[in-house]
Amino acid sequence: MPQLAKRMGRAKPSAIMAVADKAKKLKAEGRDIVSFSIGVPNFLPGEHVYAAAREALAKDSGQYGSNRGSDALLDAFLHHLEGLGLTGYTRLHCATGIGAKHILYNLAEALLDEGDTIAYAVPYWTTYADIAEVLNAKILALPCPASQDYKLTPAQLDAALATKPKVFLFNNPNNPTGMVYTRAEIAALADVVAKHPDTWVITDDIYNTMVFDGLGYHNFVQARPELRERVIFVDSLSKTYGMPGWRVGFMAGPESVAKAMTVLNSTHITNLPEVVVAAAVAALTGPQDVPLGKCAEFQAKRDRVVDTLNAIPGVVCPKPQGAFYVFPDISCAFGKSHKGVKIANDVDFCSVLLEAKGVACVPGSAFGEPRALRISYTCPTEQLPKGLQRIQEFFAELS
């Protein structure tokens, strides 16, 4: 029979969803499971978002929409950009897509030829490697261990960009670590980027409003405005507004890139659904009390999780200042056993933890860092202490 395309041999299912699916299976079997696995915000948007969607349904035109995105949606996104301090963009600098993942895939299609190199820091969001492998791009991984707070240094970036990768992909706040770069750190990295004009820069910053401790969000373009000609900013409604299932993503960057994305949309999706557009506009322009309240709640949860993990002997957990993840180094457990079951690596650790204690976490190797694991602490508030206590008990039972 005919064969699938060779690229499908490089395509991989999500490692994160594999853990989430196993946790769901155990829960369906009657197990008491606390899930720290999948990165969903676990809250719903404000009522005004649903009201806008219902009104759009009542007035449905039944027509195709814009490949780039409706004027109302683009204007709402531009308003959001201005609130972040990213000014000077117009509709022609922007495009929309079916979530940030779709935006990132289309950007890779638009910017990378087969064999080109994409550089990014490790730990990284799993989709970065998945997209690169499907498109047969080379990966330049820049290791950023817990000892440097999982952050990329200017020296690392300088050495990487000197090799002239086609794309440098930067994630701030970071998934899976939750780390956020300060204004000074962004300025130092921007100075390095300015020295290397042959590389496109994608800033995947979908957690830009979910920043703690008054640190604020900062971007390369703010530090070095001349970088506007090759920096592409990616955003999404999923995390900030509790709307991952609505699938709305954005980009802002050079007109040539936004035009390319619009052309790809005309081939792939045509347009976002009208009802989704109405809900997205309402989310961006309406009351912001829900996302602001959730940001404060997540900061408090962050404190509890980090304090608990760092109190466990041998565990190293840098304090994140954004998103809703912590990424502890749990390699102190490697070589030990839990009630006779040997733990050789992060995958073993997460598997035994799930089976023994009913706590689901994602192995760090899914993000390129096999000494760690990712905890997403957006679970219902009452489940958080239970899950943390089980992790403490698990470590105490290692021998």
C-alpha positions as CSV (number, residue, x, y, z in Angstrom):
1,M,0.0,0.0,0.0
2,P,1.2,3.6,-0.3
3,Q,3.3,5.0,2.5
4,L,2.9,8.0,4.7
5,A,5.2,11.0,4.1
6,K,8.7,10.6,5.7
7,R,8.0,13.6,7.9
8,M,5.4,11.5,9.8
9,G,8.2,9.3,11.0
10,R,9.6,12.4,12.8
11,A,6.2,13.5,14.2
12,K,5.6,12.7,17.9
13,P,2.5,12.8,20.1
14,S,2.6,15.2,23.0
15,A,4.5,13.8,26.0
16,I,2.4,16.1,28.3
17,M,-0.8,14.7,27.0
18,A,0.4,11.1,27.5
19,V,0.8,11.8,31.2
20,A,-2.5,13.6,31.4
21,D,-4.2,10.6,29.7
22,K,-2.7,8.1,32.1
23,A,-3.9,10.2,35.0
24,K,-7.4,10.3,33.6
25,K,-7.4,6.6,33.1
26,L,-6.4,6.0,36.7
27,K,-9.1,8.4,37.9
28,A,-11.7,6.6,35.8
29,E,-10.7,3.4,37.6
30,G,-11.5,5.0,40.9
31,R,-8.1,6.2,42.0
32,D,-7.8,9.5,43.9
33,I,-5.5,11.4,41.5
34,V,-4.1,14.9,41.9
35,S,-3.0,16.2,38.5
36,F,-0.1,18.6,38.3
37,S,0.5,17.6,34.7
38,I,-1.3,19.5,31.9
39,G,-0.7,23.2,31.6
40,V,-4.3,24.4,31.6
41,P,-5.4,27.5,33.6
42,N,-8.4,25.7,35.1
43,F,-10.7,28.8,35.2
44,L,-13.3,30.2,32.9
45,P,-13.4,33.7,31.4
46,G,-15.8,36.4,32.6
47,E,-19.5,36.4,31.7
48,H,-19.0,39.2,29.3
49,V,-17.0,36.8,27.0
50,Y,-19.9,34.4,26.9
51,A,-22.4,37.2,26.3
52,A,-20.4,38.4,23.3
53,A,-20.3,34.8,21.9
54,R,-24.1,34.5,22.3
55,E,-24.7,37.8,20.6
56,A,-22.5,36.7,17.7
57,L,-24.4,33.5,17.3
58,A,-27.7,35.5,17.2
59,K,-26.2,37.7,14.5
60,D,-24.2,35.0,12.6
61,S,-23.5,36.2,9.1
62,G,-22.7,32.7,7.8
63,Q,-19.9,34.2,5.7
64,Y,-16.1,33.6,5.4
65,G,-13.9,36.0,7.5
66,S,-10.6,37.6,6.9
67,N,-7.4,35.4,6.5
68,R,-5.5,37.9,8.6
69,G,-8.2,38.3,11.3
70,S,-11.1,40.7,11.6
71,D,-10.4,44.4,12.0
72,A,-12.1,44.3,15.4
73,L,-9.9,41.5,16.6
74,L,-6.7,43.0,15.3
75,D,-7.6,46.4,16.9
76,A,-8.2,44.6,20.2
77,F,-4.9,42.9,20.0
78,L,-3.1,46.2,19.1
79,H,-4.7,47.7,22.2
80,H,-3.4,44.8,24.3
81,L,0.1,45.3,22.8
82,E,0.0,49.0,23.8
83,G,-0.8,47.9,27.3
84,L,2.4,45.8,27.3
85,G,4.4,48.8,26.1
86,L,4.7,47.5,22.5
87,T,3.7,50.5,20.4
88,G,3.9,51.4,16.8
89,Y,2.3,48.3,15.3
90,T,-0.6,48.4,12.9
91,R,-3.0,45.8,11.5
92,L,-0.5,45.1,8.7
93,H,2.0,44.0,11.3
94,C,-0.4,41.4,12.8
95,A,-2.0,38.1,12.0
96,T,-4.1,35.6,13.9
97,G,-4.3,31.8,14.1
98,I,-5.9,28.8,15.8
99,G,-3.9,29.3,19.0
100,A,-0.3,30.1,19.6
101,K,0.8,26.6,18.6
102,H,-0.7,27.2,15.1
103,I,1.1,30.6,15.0
104,L,4.4,29.0,15.9
105,Y,4.0,26.2,13.3
106,N,3.1,28.7,10.6
107,L,6.1,30.9,11.6
108,A,8.3,27.8,11.2
109,E,6.8,27.2,7.8
110,A,7.3,30.8,6.8
111,L,10.9,31.3,8.1
112,L,12.6,27.9,8.0
113,D,13.7,25.9,5.0
114,E,14.6,22.2,5.4
115,G,18.0,22.0,7.1
116,D,17.9,25.5,8.6
117,T,18.8,25.9,12.2
118,I,16.5,27.0,15.0
119,A,18.1,27.9,18.4
120,Y,16.4,27.9,21.8
121,A,17.1,27.5,25.5
122,V,16.7,24.3,27.4
123,P,14.4,23.6,29.2
124,Y,11.9,24.3,26.3
125,W,8.3,23.8,25.6
126,T,7.9,20.4,24.0
127,T,6.2,21.7,20.8
128,Y,9.4,23.6,19.8
129,A,11.3,20.4,19.2
130,D,8.2,18.7,17.7
131,I,7.8,21.4,15.0
132,A,11.5,21.5,14.2
133,E,11.6,17.8,13.7
134,V,8.5,17.6,11.5
135,L,10.0,20.4,9.2
136,N,13.4,18.7,9.3
137,A,15.1,21.7,10.8
138,K,18.3,21.5,12.8
139,I,18.1,22.3,16.5
140,L,20.7,24.3,18.4
141,A,19.9,23.6,22.1
142,L,21.3,26.0,24.7
143,P,21.4,24.2,28.1
144,C,20.2,26.4,31.0
145,P,20.3,24.3,34.2
146,A,18.9,25.0,37.6
147,S,22.3,26.3,38.7
148,Q,21.7,29.4,36.5
149,D,18.0,29.6,37.3
150,Y,17.1,28.0,34.0
151,K,17.9,31.3,32.3
152,L,19.9,32.0,29.1
153,T,23.0,34.1,29.6
154,P,24.3,36.8,27.1
155,A,27.5,34.8,26.6
156,Q,25.5,31.7,25.6
157,L,23.4,33.6,23.2
158,D,26.3,35.4,21.7
159,A,28.1,32.1,21.0
160,A,24.9,30.6,19.5
161,L,24.0,33.5,17.3
162,A,27.6,33.6,16.0
163,T,26.8,30.4,14.2
164,K,24.0,32.2,12.3
165,P,20.9,30.1,13.1
166,K,18.0,31.1,10.9
167,V,15.7,31.5,13.9
168,F,16.2,32.2,17.7
169,L,13.1,31.2,19.6
170,F,12.8,32.8,23.1
171,N,10.1,32.1,25.7
172,N,9.4,34.6,28.5
173,P,7.8,33.9,30.9
174,N,9.0,30.3,30.4
175,N,7.2,27.1,30.1
176,P,8.1,24.7,31.8
177,T,10.2,26.6,34.4
178,G,8.0,29.7,35.1
179,M,11.1,31.9,35.1
180,V,10.9,35.5,34.0
181,Y,13.6,37.7,32.6
182,T,14.1,41.1,34.3
183,R,14.3,44.4,32.3
184,A,18.1,44.3,32.7
185,E,18.4,40.7,31.6
186,I,16.2,41.4,28.5
187,A,18.3,44.5,27.7
188,A,21.6,42.5,27.9
189,L,20.2,39.8,25.6
190,A,18.8,42.4,23.2
191,D,22.3,43.9,22.9
192,V,23.6,40.5,21.8
193,V,20.7,40.0,19.3
194,A,21.5,43.4,17.8
195,K,25.1,42.2,17.0
196,H,23.8,39.3,14.9
197,P,21.6,40.6,12.1
198,D,21.2,37.3,10.2
199,T,18.7,35.7,12.6
200,W,15.0,36.0,13.0
201,V,13.8,36.2,16.6
202,I,10.5,34.8,17.8
203,T,9.4,35.8,21.3
204,D,6.8,33.2,22.5
205,D,5.4,35.3,25.4
206,I,1.9,34.0,25.9
207,Y,2.2,34.3,29.7
208,N,3.1,38.1,29.4
209,T,0.4,39.2,31.8
210,M,0.9,36.4,34.3
211,V,4.0,37.9,36.0
212,F,4.5,38.0,39.8
213,D,6.3,40.1,42.4
214,G,5.9,43.3,40.5
215,L,8.6,42.2,38.0
216,G,6.7,43.2,34.9
217,Y,7.0,42.0,31.3
218,H,9.8,43.1,29.0
219,N,10.6,42.6,25.4
220,F,13.6,42.9,23.1
221,V,11.9,45.6,21.0
222,Q,11.5,47.8,24.0
223,A,15.2,47.6,24.8
224,R,16.4,47.9,21.2
225,P,13.7,49.4,18.9
226,E,15.7,48.6,15.8
227,L,15.1,45.0,16.4
228,R,11.4,45.5,15.4
229,E,12.4,44.6,11.8
230,R,13.2,40.9,12.8
231,V,11.5,40.3,16.1
232,I,8.1,38.5,16.0
233,F,6.0,38.5,19.1
234,V,3.6,35.6,19.7
235,D,0.6,35.7,22.1
236,S,-2.6,33.8,22.9
237,L,-5.8,34.0,24.9
238,S,-5.4,30.5,26.3
239,K,-3.6,31.1,29.6
240,T,-4.4,34.6,30.5
241,Y,-8.2,34.4,30.0
242,G,-8.9,30.8,30.8
243,M,-9.7,30.1,27.1
244,P,-7.4,27.3,25.8
245,G,-10.3,25.5,24.0
246,W,-11.3,28.6,22.1
247,R,-8.0,28.5,20.2
248,V,-7.0,32.1,19.5
249,G,-3.4,33.1,18.8
250,F,-1.7,36.2,17.6
251,M,1.6,37.5,16.1
252,A,3.0,41.0,15.7
253,G,6.1,41.6,13.7
254,P,7.4,42.8,10.3
255,E,4.8,43.4,7.7
256,S,6.5,40.7,5.4
257,V,6.1,38.1,8.1
258,A,2.5,39.0,8.9
259,K,1.7,38.8,5.2
260,A,3.3,35.4,4.9
261,M,1.2,34.2,7.9
262,T,-2.0,35.6,6.2
263,V,-1.2,33.7,3.0
264,L,-0.6,30.5,5.0
265,N,-3.9,31.0,6.8
266,S,-5.6,31.2,3.4
267,T,-4.2,27.8,2.6
268,H,-4.7,26.2,6.1
269,I,-7.7,27.6,7.9
270,T,-9.2,30.5,5.9
271,N,-10.3,32.3,9.1
272,L,-11.2,32.1,12.8
273,P,-14.9,31.3,13.5
274,E,-17.0,34.4,13.9
275,V,-18.3,33.5,17.4
276,V,-14.7,32.9,18.5
277,V,-13.6,36.3,17.2
278,A,-16.4,38.0,19.2
279,A,-15.5,36.2,22.4
280,A,-11.8,37.1,21.8
281,V,-12.5,40.8,21.3
282,A,-14.6,40.8,24.5
283,A,-11.8,39.1,26.5
284,L,-9.2,41.6,25.3
285,T,-11.3,44.8,25.6
286,G,-13.7,43.9,28.5
287,P,-13.2,43.8,32.3
288,Q,-9.9,42.3,33.3
289,D,-10.8,41.3,36.9
290,V,-10.8,37.6,36.2
291,P,-7.2,37.4,34.8
292,L,-5.9,39.8,37.4
293,G,-7.5,37.9,40.3
294,K,-6.1,34.6,38.9
295,C,-2.6,36.1,38.6
296,A,-2.7,36.9,42.3
297,E,-4.1,33.5,43.2
298,F,-1.3,31.8,41.2
299,Q,1.4,33.9,42.9
300,A,0.1,32.6,46.3
301,K,0.1,29.0,45.0
302,R,3.6,29.5,43.6
303,D,4.9,30.5,47.1
304,R,3.4,27.4,48.7
305,V,4.7,25.0,46.1
306,V,8.2,26.4,46.1
307,D,8.5,26.5,49.9
308,T,7.3,22.9,50.1
309,L,9.7,21.6,47.5
310,N,12.8,23.5,48.7
311,A,12.1,22.1,52.2
312,I,12.7,18.5,50.9
313,P,16.3,17.6,51.4
314,G,18.2,17.4,48.0
315,V,15.5,19.1,45.9
316,V,16.5,22.3,44.1
317,C,13.7,24.5,43.0
318,P,14.5,28.0,41.6
319,K,11.7,30.4,42.4
320,P,9.7,31.2,39.2
321,Q,8.1,34.6,38.8
322,G,5.5,33.9,36.2
323,A,3.2,31.5,34.4
324,F,1.9,28.7,36.7
325,Y,4.7,26.2,36.7
326,V,7.6,25.1,39.0
327,F,10.4,23.0,37.7
328,P,12.3,21.3,40.6
329,D,15.5,19.4,40.1
330,I,14.7,16.0,41.7
331,S,17.8,14.2,40.6
332,C,18.6,13.5,44.2
333,A,16.1,10.7,44.0
334,F,17.9,8.9,41.1
335,G,19.4,5.6,42.2
336,K,17.1,5.3,45.1
337,S,14.0,3.0,45.5
338,H,10.4,3.5,46.6
339,K,9.2,0.3,48.4
340,G,11.5,-1.8,46.3
341,V,10.8,-0.1,43.0
342,K,14.1,1.4,41.6
343,I,14.1,5.0,40.3
344,A,16.8,5.5,37.6
345,N,15.6,8.7,36.0
346,D,12.8,11.3,35.8
347,V,10.5,9.1,33.8
348,D,10.7,6.4,36.5
349,F,10.2,9.0,39.2
350,C,7.0,10.3,37.7
351,S,5.7,6.9,36.9
352,V,6.3,5.6,40.4
353,L,5.0,8.8,42.0
354,L,1.7,8.4,40.0
355,E,1.3,4.7,40.8
356,A,2.2,5.0,44.5
357,K,0.8,8.4,45.5
358,G,-1.7,9.3,42.8
359,V,0.2,12.5,41.8
360,A,0.7,13.2,38.1
361,C,3.7,15.3,37.0
362,V,5.5,15.6,33.7
363,P,9.0,14.3,33.4
364,G,11.6,17.0,32.7
365,S,13.0,15.0,29.8
366,A,9.9,16.0,27.9
367,F,11.3,19.5,28.0
368,G,14.9,18.6,27.4
369,E,16.0,18.5,31.1
370,P,16.0,15.0,32.5
371,R,17.0,16.0,36.0
372,A,13.7,17.7,36.7
373,L,10.0,17.5,36.5
374,R,7.2,20.0,35.8
375,I,4.4,20.8,38.2
376,S,1.5,22.8,37.0
377,Y,-0.2,24.1,40.1
378,T,-3.5,25.3,38.6
379,C,-5.4,22.4,40.2
380,P,-8.4,23.3,42.5
381,T,-7.0,25.0,45.6
382,E,-8.2,22.3,47.9
383,Q,-6.2,19.7,46.0
384,L,-2.9,21.6,46.2
385,P,-1.9,20.8,49.8
386,K,-2.9,17.2,49.3
387,G,-0.7,16.8,46.3
388,L,2.2,18.5,47.9
389,Q,1.9,16.4,51.1
390,R,2.0,13.2,48.9
391,I,5.2,14.4,47.2
392,Q,6.8,15.0,50.6
393,E,5.7,11.6,51.8
394,F,7.1,10.0,48.6
395,F,10.5,11.5,49.1
396,A,10.5,10.5,52.8
397,E,9.8,6.9,51.8
398,L,12.8,6.7,49.4
399,S,15.6,4.4,50.4
